[in-house]
Amino acid sequence: MCTKNGSPNGHAYLVPAPGTLVVDTSRADRVGEFRGTAGPYWSLRPVCGGQEWEAAPEDVRPVDRIERLRAENARRNARSEGRLL
């Protein structure tokens, strides 16, 4: 499910459902899990756990197939090593 979220520059962005994997292009194409909105920003969480960060909606795009595969593989590896809560 997607909802609309406005930004300071007047553009409306479709907000992904919580848990959706996305890419933050402002942070070297870092893959994160969408957690929710915080004012005009989106809260993202690293796939393998860790501290959330905020990203501007205009810097976020959906993951492609290979990025999704890599992220899911990294999550499974972290879980098998006991690094993921």
N, CA, C and O atoms as a GROMACS GRO file, in nm:
protein
  340
    1MET      N    1   0.083  -0.117   0.000
    1MET     CA    2   0.000   0.000   0.000
    1MET      C    3   0.088   0.124   0.000
    1MET      O    4   0.189   0.129   0.070
    2CYS      N    5   0.050   0.222  -0.077
    2CYS     CA    6   0.124   0.348  -0.086
    2CYS      C    7   0.032   0.463  -0.052
    2CYS      O    8  -0.088   0.460  -0.082
    3THR      N    9   0.087   0.564   0.012
    3THR     CA   10   0.013   0.686   0.038
    3THR      C   11   0.096   0.802  -0.016
    3THR      O   12   0.213   0.784  -0.050
    4LYS      N   13   0.036   0.920  -0.023
    4LYS     CA   14   0.109   1.036  -0.073
    4LYS      C   15   0.170   1.114   0.042
    4LYS      O   16   0.110   1.128   0.149
    5ASN      N   17   0.290   1.165   0.018
    5ASN     CA   18   0.362   1.244   0.117
    5ASN      C   19   0.414   1.368   0.047
    5ASN      O   20   0.481   1.357  -0.056
    6GLY      N   21   0.385   1.484   0.100
    6GLY     CA   22   0.433   1.607   0.040
    6GLY      C   23   0.576   1.637   0.083
    6GLY      O   24   0.622   1.585   0.184
    7SER      N   25   0.644   1.720   0.007
    7SER     CA   26   0.780   1.761   0.042
    7SER      C   27   0.784   1.913   0.046
    7SER      O   28   0.691   1.978  -0.001
    8PRO      N   29   0.891   1.971   0.101
    8PRO     CA   30   0.899   2.116   0.111
    8PRO      C   31   0.894   2.186  -0.025
    8PRO      O   32   0.850   2.301  -0.033
    9ASN      N   33   0.938   2.119  -0.131
    9ASN     CA   34   0.938   2.184  -0.262
    9ASN      C   35   0.804   2.166  -0.335
    9ASN      O   36   0.793   2.203  -0.452
   10GLY      N   37   0.705   2.110  -0.269
   10GLY     CA   38   0.572   2.101  -0.325
   10GLY      C   39   0.543   1.973  -0.403
   10GLY      O   40   0.430   1.955  -0.448
   11HIS      N   41   0.641   1.885  -0.420
   11HIS     CA   42   0.617   1.760  -0.492
   11HIS      C   43   0.552   1.659  -0.399
   11HIS      O   44   0.576   1.659  -0.278
   12ALA      N   45   0.469   1.573  -0.455
   12ALA     CA   46   0.408   1.466  -0.379
   12ALA      C   47   0.475   1.335  -0.417
   12ALA      O   48   0.496   1.308  -0.536
   13TYR      N   49   0.509   1.253  -0.318
   13TYR     CA   50   0.575   1.125  -0.341
   13TYR      C   51   0.487   1.014  -0.286
   13TYR      O   52   0.422   1.030  -0.183
   14LEU      N   53   0.486   0.901  -0.354
   14LEU     CA   54   0.414   0.785  -0.304
   14LEU      C   55   0.498   0.723  -0.193
   14LEU      O   56   0.613   0.686  -0.214
   15VAL      N   57   0.439   0.712  -0.078
   15VAL     CA   58   0.508   0.656   0.038
   15VAL      C   59   0.494   0.504   0.035
   15VAL      O   60   0.382   0.453   0.030
   16PRO      N   61   0.606   0.432   0.037
   16PRO     CA   62   0.597   0.285   0.034
   16PRO      C   63   0.544   0.230   0.166
   16PRO      O   64   0.543   0.298   0.268
   17ALA      N   65   0.501   0.107   0.160
   17ALA     CA   66   0.455   0.039   0.281
   17ALA      C   67   0.574   0.011   0.372
   17ALA      O   68   0.684  -0.013   0.322
   18PRO      N   69   0.555   0.013   0.503
   18PRO     CA   70   0.665  -0.021   0.594
   18PRO      C   71   0.721  -0.159   0.561
   18PRO      O   72   0.647  -0.254   0.535
   19GLY      N   73   0.854  -0.168   0.563
   19GLY     CA   74   0.920  -0.293   0.531
   19GLY      C   75   0.967  -0.304   0.387
   19GLY      O   76   1.042  -0.395   0.352
   20THR      N   77   0.924  -0.209   0.303
   20THR     CA   78   0.964  -0.210   0.162
   20THR      C   79   1.111  -0.174   0.150
   20THR      O   80   1.158  -0.081   0.216
   21LEU      N   81   1.184  -0.246   0.066
   21LEU     CA   82   1.324  -0.216   0.042
   21LEU      C   83   1.335  -0.104  -0.060
   21LEU      O   84   1.271  -0.107  -0.165
   22VAL      N   85   1.418  -0.004  -0.028
   22VAL     CA   86   1.440   0.111  -0.115
   22VAL      C   87   1.589   0.145  -0.117
   22VAL      O   88   1.666   0.095  -0.035
   23VAL      N   89   1.629   0.231  -0.211
   23VAL     CA   90   1.768   0.274  -0.224
   23VAL      C   91   1.775   0.424  -0.198
   23VAL      O   92   1.698   0.501  -0.255
   24ASP      N   93   1.868   0.464  -0.112
   24ASP     CA   94   1.894   0.605  -0.084
   24ASP      C   95   2.009   0.649  -0.174
   24ASP      O   96   2.125   0.616  -0.148
   25THR      N   97   1.979   0.723  -0.280
   25THR     CA   98   2.081   0.764  -0.376
   25THR      C   99   2.174   0.870  -0.321
   25THR      O  100   2.282   0.892  -0.377
   26SER      N  101   2.136   0.937  -0.213
   26SER     CA  102   2.223   1.039  -0.153
   26SER      C  103   2.331   0.976  -0.066
   26SER      O  104   2.422   1.046  -0.021
   27ARG      N  105   2.323   0.847  -0.041
   27ARG     CA  106   2.421   0.777   0.042
   27ARG      C  107   2.482   0.660  -0.034
   27ARG      O  108   2.485   0.547   0.014
   28ALA      N  109   2.532   0.689  -0.153
   28ALA     CA  110   2.602   0.589  -0.235
   28ALA      C  111   2.516   0.466  -0.262
   28ALA      O  112   2.564   0.353  -0.255
   29ASP      N  113   2.389   0.489  -0.293
   29ASP     CA  114   2.295   0.381  -0.326
   29ASP      C  115   2.282   0.277  -0.213
   29ASP      O  116   2.278   0.157  -0.238
   30ARG      N  117   2.276   0.327  -0.092
   30ARG     CA  118   2.258   0.240   0.025
   30ARG      C  119   2.117   0.186   0.028
   30ARG      O  120   2.020   0.261   0.015
   31VAL      N  121   2.104   0.055   0.045
   31VAL     CA  122   1.974  -0.010   0.052
   31VAL      C  123   1.924  -0.007   0.196
   31VAL      O  124   1.999  -0.036   0.289
   32GLY      N  125   1.798   0.028   0.212
   32GLY     CA  126   1.738   0.032   0.345
   32GLY      C  127   1.594  -0.013   0.340
   32GLY      O  128   1.532  -0.021   0.234
   33GLU      N  129   1.542  -0.042   0.457
   33GLU     CA  130   1.403  -0.082   0.471
   33GLU      C  131   1.324   0.040   0.515
   33GLU      O  132   1.358   0.104   0.614
   34PHE      N  133   1.219   0.072   0.441
   34PHE     CA  134   1.135   0.188   0.476
   34PHE      C  135   1.064   0.159   0.607
   34PHE      O  136   1.003   0.054   0.624
   35ARG      N  137   1.073   0.255   0.701
   35ARG     CA  138   1.012   0.239   0.832
   35ARG      C  139   0.894   0.333   0.856
   35ARG      O  140   0.803   0.301   0.931
   36GLY      N  141   0.897   0.449   0.792
   36GLY     CA  142   0.790   0.545   0.812
   36GLY      C  143   0.836   0.686   0.776
   36GLY      O  144   0.946   0.704   0.724
   37THR      N  145   0.752   0.783   0.804
   37THR     CA  146   0.786   0.921   0.774
   37THR      C  147   0.818   0.996   0.903
   37THR      O  148   0.766   0.965   1.011
   38ALA      N  149   0.905   1.094   0.889
   38ALA     CA  150   0.941   1.182   1.001
   38ALA      C  151   0.940   1.323   0.946
   38ALA      O  152   1.042   1.373   0.899
   39GLY      N  153   0.825   1.388   0.953
   39GLY     CA  154   0.810   1.519   0.889
   39GLY      C  155   0.822   1.501   0.738
   39GLY      O  156   0.755   1.415   0.681
   40PRO      N  157   0.905   1.581   0.673
   40PRO     CA  158   0.918   1.569   0.527
   40PRO      C  159   1.015   1.457   0.486
   40PRO      O  160   1.032   1.431   0.367
   41TYR      N  161   1.078   1.391   0.583
   41TYR     CA  162   1.178   1.289   0.553
   41TYR      C  163   1.123   1.148   0.574
   41TYR      O  164   1.023   1.129   0.641
   42TRP      N  165   1.191   1.051   0.514
   42TRP     CA  166   1.156   0.911   0.530
   42TRP      C  167   1.260   0.845   0.618
   42TRP      O  168   1.380   0.868   0.601
   43SER      N  169   1.216   0.763   0.711
   43SER     CA  170   1.305   0.688   0.798
   43SER      C  171   1.337   0.554   0.732
   43SER      O  172   1.247   0.479   0.694
   44LEU      N  173   1.466   0.526   0.720
   44LEU     CA  174   1.512   0.402   0.660
   44LEU      C  175   1.601   0.329   0.761
   44LEU      O  176   1.668   0.392   0.842
   45ARG      N  177   1.600   0.197   0.754
   45ARG     CA  178   1.679   0.116   0.845
   45ARG      C  179   1.769   0.024   0.762
   45ARG      O  180   1.724  -0.031   0.661
   46PRO      N  181   1.894   0.007   0.802
   46PRO     CA  182   1.981  -0.086   0.729
   46PRO      C  183   1.921  -0.226   0.726
   46PRO      O  184   1.856  -0.269   0.822
   47VAL      N  185   1.941  -0.296   0.620
   47VAL     CA  186   1.883  -0.428   0.600
   47VAL      C  187   1.931  -0.527   0.706
   47VAL      O  188   1.853  -0.610   0.752
   48CYS      N  189   2.056  -0.518   0.746
   48CYS     CA  190   2.112  -0.612   0.844
   48CYS      C  191   2.106  -0.560   0.986
   48CYS      O  192   2.180  -0.608   1.072
   49GLY      N  193   2.021  -0.463   1.012
   49GLY     CA  194   2.010  -0.405   1.145
   49GLY      C  195   2.102  -0.286   1.162
   49GLY      O  196   2.195  -0.267   1.084
   50GLY      N  197   2.077  -0.209   1.261
   50GLY     CA  198   2.159  -0.092   1.287
   50GLY      C  199   2.073   0.032   1.303
   50GLY      O  200   1.950   0.025   1.313
   51GLN      N  201   2.140   0.145   1.306
   51GLN     CA  202   2.073   0.272   1.331
   51GLN      C  203   1.999   0.324   1.208
   51GLN      O  204   2.052   0.324   1.097
   52GLU      N  205   1.877   0.366   1.230
   52GLU     CA  206   1.798   0.425   1.122
   52GLU      C  207   1.858   0.557   1.078
   52GLU      O  208   1.930   0.623   1.154
   53TRP      N  209   1.827   0.596   0.954
   53TRP     CA  210   1.866   0.727   0.906
   53TRP      C  211   1.749   0.787   0.831
   53TRP      O  212   1.655   0.717   0.794
   54GLU      N  213   1.754   0.916   0.809
   54GLU     CA  214   1.648   0.986   0.737
   54GLU      C  215   1.696   1.023   0.598
   54GLU      O  216   1.813   1.058   0.579
   55ALA      N  217   1.606   1.016   0.503
   55ALA     CA  218   1.637   1.050   0.364
   55ALA      C  219   1.525   1.135   0.308
   55ALA      O  220   1.408   1.118   0.343
   56ALA      N  221   1.561   1.226   0.220
   56ALA     CA  222   1.461   1.306   0.149
   56ALA      C  223   1.393   1.216   0.047
   56ALA      O  224   1.461   1.138  -0.020
   57PRO      N  225   1.261   1.225   0.032
   57PRO     CA  226   1.190   1.138  -0.062
   57PRO      C  227   1.244   1.146  -0.206
   57PRO      O  228   1.241   1.047  -0.279
   58GLU      N  229   1.293   1.263  -0.245
   58GLU     CA  230   1.344   1.275  -0.382
   58GLU      C  231   1.475   1.200  -0.403
   58GLU      O  232   1.518   1.181  -0.517
   59ASP      N  233   1.540   1.157  -0.294
   59ASP     CA  234   1.665   1.081  -0.303
   59ASP      C  235   1.643   0.930  -0.291
   59ASP      O  236   1.740   0.854  -0.289
   60VAL      N  237   1.518   0.888  -0.283
   60VAL     CA  238   1.487   0.746  -0.262
   60VAL      C  239   1.419   0.690  -0.387
   60VAL      O  240   1.333   0.753  -0.448
   61ARG      N  241   1.462   0.569  -0.424
   61ARG     CA  242   1.401   0.499  -0.536
   61ARG      C  243   1.381   0.352  -0.498
   61ARG      O  244   1.444   0.304  -0.403
   62PRO      N  245   1.295   0.281  -0.570
   62PRO     CA  246   1.276   0.138  -0.542
   62PRO      C  247   1.403   0.059  -0.575
   62PRO      O  248   1.482   0.101  -0.660
   63VAL      N  249   1.422  -0.054  -0.509
   63VAL     CA  250   1.536  -0.140  -0.540
   63VAL      C  251   1.510  -0.211  -0.672
   63VAL      O  252   1.395  -0.234  -0.709
   64ASP      N  253   1.617  -0.245  -0.744
   64ASP     CA  254   1.600  -0.329  -0.862
   64ASP      C  255   1.618  -0.475  -0.820
   64ASP      O  256   1.642  -0.504  -0.702
   65ARG      N  257   1.608  -0.565  -0.914
   65ARG     CA  258   1.609  -0.708  -0.880
   65ARG      C  259   1.740  -0.752  -0.814
   65ARG      O  260   1.737  -0.825  -0.715
   66ILE      N  261   1.853  -0.709  -0.868
   66ILE     CA  262   1.981  -0.753  -0.812
   66ILE      C  263   2.006  -0.690  -0.675
   66ILE      O  264   2.064  -0.755  -0.587
   67GLU      N  265   1.964  -0.566  -0.654
   67GLU     CA  266   1.978  -0.502  -0.523
   67GLU      C  267   1.893  -0.574  -0.418
   67GLU      O  268   1.936  -0.592  -0.304
   68ARG      N  269   1.773  -0.615  -0.458
   68ARG     CA  270   1.685  -0.689  -0.366
   68ARG      C  271   1.748  -0.823  -0.330
   68ARG      O  272   1.749  -0.861  -0.213
   69LEU      N  273   1.802  -0.894  -0.429
   69LEU     CA  274   1.865  -1.022  -0.404
   69LEU      C  275   1.984  -1.008  -0.309
   69LEU      O  276   1.999  -1.087  -0.216
   70ARG      N  277   2.068  -0.908  -0.333
   70ARG     CA  278   2.184  -0.885  -0.246
   70ARG      C  279   2.141  -0.851  -0.104
   70ARG      O  280   2.199  -0.902  -0.007
   71ALA      N  281   2.041  -0.766  -0.090
   71ALA     CA  282   1.994  -0.726   0.043
   71ALA      C  283   1.934  -0.845   0.118
   71ALA      O  284   1.962  -0.863   0.237
   72GLU      N  285   1.854  -0.924   0.051
   72GLU     CA  286   1.793  -1.039   0.117
   72GLU      C  287   1.899  -1.142   0.155
   72GLU      O  288   1.889  -1.206   0.260
   73ASN      N  289   2.000  -1.158   0.070
   73ASN     CA  290   2.109  -1.251   0.101
   73ASN      C  291   2.189  -1.200   0.221
   73ASN      O  292   2.225  -1.279   0.309
   74ALA      N  293   2.218  -1.070   0.225
   74ALA     CA  294   2.291  -1.012   0.338
   74ALA      C  295   2.212  -1.029   0.467
   74ALA      O  296   2.270  -1.057   0.572
   75ARG      N  297   2.080  -1.012   0.460
   75ARG     CA  298   1.995  -1.028   0.579
   75ARG      C  299   2.000  -1.172   0.629
   75ARG      O  300   2.012  -1.196   0.750
   76ARG      N  301   1.991  -1.267   0.537
   76ARG     CA  302   1.996  -1.409   0.578
   76ARG      C  303   2.132  -1.444   0.639
   76ARG      O  304   2.138  -1.516   0.738
   77ASN      N  305   2.238  -1.394   0.580
   77ASN     CA  306   2.372  -1.420   0.634
   77ASN      C  307   2.386  -1.362   0.774
   77ASN      O  308   2.438  -1.428   0.864
   78ALA      N  309   2.339  -1.239   0.794
   78ALA     CA  310   2.347  -1.176   0.926
   78ALA      C  311   2.266  -1.255   1.028
   78ALA      O  312   2.310  -1.274   1.141
   79ARG      N  313   2.149  -1.300   0.988
   79ARG     CA  314   2.064  -1.377   1.079
   79ARG      C  315   2.132  -1.509   1.117
   79ARG      O  316   2.126  -1.551   1.233
   80SER      N  317   2.195  -1.575   1.019
   80SER     CA  318   2.260  -1.704   1.047
   80SER      C  319   2.382  -1.687   1.138
   80SER      O  320   2.420  -1.781   1.208
   81GLU      N  321   2.442  -1.568   1.137
   81GLU     CA  322   2.558  -1.540   1.222
   81GLU      C  323   2.517  -1.480   1.356
   81GLU      O  324   2.603  -1.451   1.439
   82GLY      N  325   2.388  -1.462   1.378
   82GLY     CA  326   2.339  -1.409   1.504
   82GLY      C  327   2.353  -1.258   1.516
   82GLY      O  328   2.346  -1.205   1.627
   83ARG      N  329   2.375  -1.188   1.404
   83ARG     CA  330   2.393  -1.042   1.410
   83ARG      C  331   2.262  -0.966   1.397
   83ARG      O  332   2.259  -0.846   1.421
   84LEU      N  333   2.155  -1.031   1.360
   84LEU     CA  334   2.028  -0.963   1.336
   84LEU      C  335   1.932  -0.993   1.449
   84LEU      O  336   1.913  -1.108   1.487
   85LEU      N  337   1.870  -0.889   1.502
   85LEU     CA  338   1.774  -0.906   1.612
   85LEU      C  339   1.644  -0.961   1.563
   85LEU      O  340   1.552  -0.982   1.641
   0.00000   0.00000   0.00000
